[in-house]
Amino acid sequence: MDMFYIPFHFTRDSYNFQVLIITIIFIFNYCKYLSSNFYIRKADTIICGGDMMNAKKYTLKGDAKSQAEAIHNTIAQMNGIKAVRVDSFANTVTVDYDDKKVSSSQIESKLKENNYI
């Protein structure tokens, strides 16, 4: 018996429904495959396409909402930075970085230099 067998009569409407279900099953399994092989997040280490990265969250002082773009631009221009996410509600910035190119202390000193933390 086929693993995608759906017990419906083979009318036009039920055939379309079967195709839809099979497509959904395929997409679901493909997404599981992608998430298990290309983007795995474990604690503060991210594996994305084989590259190791770290993620670190910093608590900001002052109003992050008004400074969000400036904070993003300051950190994003550094070599080895993969992503910068400013959360103005939690008043934090999360930085994904390649630890072979930049260290967390360098990121922290850049944030302190600009009086963000």
C-alpha positions, 0 to 999 in steps of 0.5 A: 500500500502506498504511504500517500494513499487517501481512501476517497472515491476517484471523482474530480473533487476528491482527486484535487483534494488528494493532490492538495493533501499530498502537496502539503505533506511534501512541503511539510517534509521538505521544510523539516528537511531544510530546518534540520540540515541548513539552519539549526539553532542551539543555545547561542550557536547558529549553523547556517549552511555550514558556517558557525556563528554566534548570537549575543544579546545586549541590553541597551541604555536609553530609548532604543526606538529612536536609536534603532537605525543608528544602532543597526548601522553602527554594528552592521558595518563591522566585518563578520556581522551577519544580522543585527536585530534591535528590539525596542520593546525589550530595549535589547539588540541581538547580534549574529556574528562570525566569531572567526572575524569579530569577537563579542568584546569588539561588538560590546566595545563598539556599542560602549563607544557610541554610548548604546550600552 
